[in-house]
């Protein structure tokens, strides 16, 4: 059906954001591209003049193309990906992190109708300032699409969701896990982000979203079971029945959801 899609019929101001490709020696940073893309989508949605492609649709495209883990889309095929997603614009980015934790950020805007790529950001920042770079990228995307923000919209975009790098990385791991349909892993990572920064609202929104379609009937029991089975754990004080560890060597939880 792809040949029948007419980009001229796509909604004006429609835009999608794919996970950023990440090249980093530290494997702990591998998921960062998913987290930054998720936060960029949130910032672009601050403008009522843009229609941001739903992340579930983007995740489905990445899974269909076997790209959920890497998030890598060849920039030359960016306009085609935008066409499949029904978006007039698509943001494609890459991150390179060196040993000194300096981050190289490159981003391009694919225009679906014209089948062109426009460089919009290319620069280097410190890892601790990566969210400042994300904000700068958001404003560059608005300018490239021709969106003029209201003062209230600009102020909303400028707000940093967290200043805790650990919380950002946990959020990023959660975003990648959710794209791969690993919902329990995703919920655990988002809760870890909240633990590290209780004010991290995007992480709370993701937990609420997962809870809406993957109920957690065991509540804290899932966390307790994970603690029991975690290798080399030192304490099980958060487990309701400490003797449970001696009675069970492993626990398999099979949530059954009936719709």
C-alpha positions, 0 to 999 in steps of 0.5 A, spaced: 500 500 500 506 504 500 505 506 493 498 509 494 500 514 500 500 521 498 504 525 502 500 531 500 494 528 504 498 528 510 496 533 516 500 539 515 505 540 521 506 532 522 512 530 524 515 524 527 522 522 531 526 516 530 531 514 536 537 516 535 543 512 532 548 511 538 556 510 537 559 509 544 564 505 547 560 505 554 554 500 553 551 504 558 549 509 553 547 505 548 539 506 550 540 514 550 538 515 543 531 512 545 530 517 551 532 523 547 528 521 541 522 520 546 523 527 550 524 531 543 517 528 541 514 531 548 517 538 546 515 538 539 508 536 542 508 543 546 506 546 540 499 546 537 501 547 530 505 540 530 502 533 530 507 528 532 506 521 530 504 517 536 511 513 538 507 506 538 506 507 531 514 509 530 515 503 535 511 498 530 515 501 524 522 499 527 520 492 530 517 491 523 524 493 520 527 489 525 530 496 528 527 496 535 534 495 538 538 499 534 533 505 532 538 505 526 534 508 519 539 510 513 538 517 513 537 516 505 531 512 506 528 517 511 523 520 507 520 513 505 520 512 513 516 518 514 512 516 508 510 510 511 509 513 518 504 518 515 508 524 517 511 530 512 517 531 516 521 526 520 527 527 525 533 523 524 539 524 529 546 520 531 550 521 537 557 519 538 560 519 545 568 519 546 572 516 552 572 523 555 564 523 554 564 529 549 557 527 545 557 529 538 550 530 536 548 530 528 541 531 526 537 532 520 530 533 518 527 529 512 521 532 508 517 526 505 513 530 500 520 533 497 524 527 499 530 531 501 534 531 507 536 538 511 542 538 516 539 542 522 544 540 528 551 538 528 555 540 534 559 537 541 556 538 548 558 534 554 554 528 556 551 532 563 549 537 558 545 533 553 538 535 555 540 542 553 543 540 546 536 536 546 532 543 547 537 546 542 535 541 537 527 542 538 528 549 537 532 548 531 526 543 528 521 548 530 525 553 526 526 548 520 518 547 519 516 554 520 513 554 527 513 560 531 512 558 538 508 562 543 511 565 549 508 560 553 510 554 549 517 556 548 517 556 556 514 549 556 520 547 552 525 550 555 523 546 562 528 540 563 525 534 565 531 532 569 538 534 571 540 527 574 544 523 568 542 516 572 535 518 571 535 520 564 539 513 562 534 509 566 528 512 562 532 511 556 533 504 557 525 504 559 524 507 552 528 502 548 525 496 552 518 498 551 519 499 543 521 492 544 515 490 547 519 488 554 513 491 558 515 489 565 523 491 564 520 498 561 516 499 567 522 497 572 526 502 568 521 508 568 520 506 576 528 507 577 528 513 573 523 516 578 526 513 584 533 517 582 529 523 580 521 523 583 520 530 579 521 526 573 514 527 570 515 523 563 517 517 567 511 517 571 507 518 564 510 512 561 509 508 568 501 510 567 501 508 560 504 501 561 499 500 567 493 502 562 495 496 558 499 492 562 496 491 569 501 490 575 496 486 579 502 484 584 504 491 585 510 491 589 511 484 589 514 484 582 519 488 585 520 484 591 521 478 586 526 481 582 530 483 588 530 475 591 532 473 584 537 478 583 544 475 583 549 477 589 543 481 593 545 483 600 538 484 603 531 482 602 529 487 607 523 489 602 520 482 601 514 481 606 516 474 608 524 474 608 523 466 609 521 466 602 528 466 599 530 460 603 523 456 600 524 458 593 530 458 588 526 462 582 519 465 581 516 465 574 510 470 574 506 469 568 501 475 568 494 473 564 490 479 561 483 478 559 480 483 555 
